[in-house]
Amino acid sequence: MKKLLFFLLPLAALTLSCKEVPPEPVQPVEQPEKPVPVEEVKLQIVVADEAFRSLKAGESLQVGYEVKTPQGVTYTLMSFQPEGWDVVLSTPSGNKGTLTVSLPAGAGTGRIMLVANGSDGSCFVKVLGVGVGSTGTVQAYEAVDASGGSLELPSGSGAVRITASGGDWINVNGLRLVLSENTTYESREALVRFTVDKQDCELTVVQAQKDAIVLTADALEALPEGEILQFVVRANVEVEARCDADWLSLAAATKGMEDKPFNITVSPNETEETRSAVISFTSGDLLQEVTLTQAPLPPLVSGDFLLLTDASILEPGDQLLVVNPKGTMAMGAQNGTYRTPVSITPEYDIIRNPGRGVAVITLGGTPGAWEFGVTDGYLSAQSEAKSQLLTVETLSDYARWTIEVADDGTAVVKSLEGSRNRLCYNMRDMRFCCYLSSSSNIVDVVLYHKPAVGKSITDNEDPGIYLGGRNKRIYERGTDQQVRSWTGDRLSYVLVNPDSREQLAVEGYGEGFSQGESVKIRVLWKSGWDVLLDKEYVFVLQKEENGKVWLGNEAGQGVIIKK
């Protein structure tokens, strides 16, 4: 008798274990002493399913799982989930591993099914309810070979109805579906409808033709960065896999009695186009094919982006990164109804070479009506009704923006149209989107800036600081006094204006530095008792000439000091 490999039940915490029909009871023989009972260990999957009940679209969750088995029994573990959901079961160590579930944007509630098939013929199913209030008809699928046999329905099944193609080859007998042998060379299919605890269920049974290969999917999709996929082929013959693409490699994994897994190793797609390849599974004259596609990696973003503290320096062609206030997440390049974050690590007020997956905005338009160009269009607010951040091809006032930046770098970014038009970061849902206003969880962003035209601190000659906007102070001849002193091996250079009681100190440069080397510089600028600027920067020693030193970065920011 063949077991039904999987079945979805309506409650998230409910599981199903498939068992053989027990033999007729045998009268026990009296024993002088009653043996101590030994607890029987049965095949079982243990996972904290309640954690998934509040999982929302666009979120991910990782929990641990454990498979309990009788002594000497091995098992295979599979997952079944709605199309588009990403479910990853790590390779178990000591029968324990991790289950990672990632829901795409717009995903609704649903169920995930974990199936363990034991080497002794037993099976166990764990059903995880994802979200709250999962409803609708539960659907399952089973592929069987041509030899016939039987499938066992779950306990409590009722109102069984069968619609079959290819004749009267499947019938119900109690809780068993009885299948006759398929002697034809065409597969046939049956739809079995039944209920369990008032839950409507549909089981599609596909019986292969004689000597057949049955694929579990007709298309595969690999991550742009590459990965190892396991693809299961169901067959009653030995199967050979072949593909001519040099960016794929195939290897047979551990073989089962009916399931024949293959590991597909996919290389990163560093081209600019989506690519695809056809994988052939053959056995003699039998042939089945599956198409695998892989999108390209996001563009590599390089260069230095500096924290923007003055919006007046922005010009068309400049580039911006949108970052959360903590400076740990940048807006991602993935298009949708919002933008997901990508992890970054700034150095002081600089993001160096952000890498892949970060959205780069190229400014167009004019100040007060900036256009945010991205690789696939323009960023745009959605409407008065929805807090969305879209990518559009046609410009409107929803896709034109104003930028106001505070001294600490906090940026208020708004589109010209709509009330839900404030570009913010949602700390709870971890997304960049448009909202009515900021709040405890909805916070304004910060912007990191890269000018369109390369600048250099060496374009300037006078000592002082050149940090852009209000943070600029140049030596005033006739009023300023220059003071230099050494603290150990480092120089402290100070401009003092006795009339206004203003002083500017630059500390950190030393004689031991050579051209091209990075130097950490502290800038302290005071007017009377008021501190105008007290900050550390990392600059590169660009030039030493005529008793002066130029320390700067790619954006033309920096300091010029007297040696």
Secondary structure, DSSP 8 states (H G I E B T S, - for coil): ---------SSTT-EEEE-------------SS----------EEEE-GGGGGG--TT-EEEEEEEEE--TT--EEEEEE--TT-EEEE---BTTEEEEEEE--TT---EEEEEEEEETTS-EEEEEEEESSS--S-EEEEEEE-TT-EEEE--TTEEEEEEEESSSS-EEEETTEEEE----SSS-EEEEEEEEETTEEEEEEEEE--SS-EEES-SEEEE-TT-EEEEEEEEESS--EEE---TTEEEEE----SSEEEEEEEE----SSS-EEEEEEEEETTEEEEEEEEE-----EE-SEEEE---GGG--TT-EEEEE-TTSSEEEBS--SSSB-EEE---BTTEEE--EESB--EEEEEETTEEEEEETTEEEEE--SS---EEEESS--GGGEEEEEE-TTSEEEEEESS-SS-EEEEETTTTEEEEESS--SSEEEEEEEEE-SS-B-GGG--SSEEE-STTSEEE--TTT-EEEEEEETTEEEEEEEETTTTEEEEEEEEETT--TT-EEEEEEEEEETTEEEEEEEEEEEEEEEETTEEEEE-TBS-EEEEE-
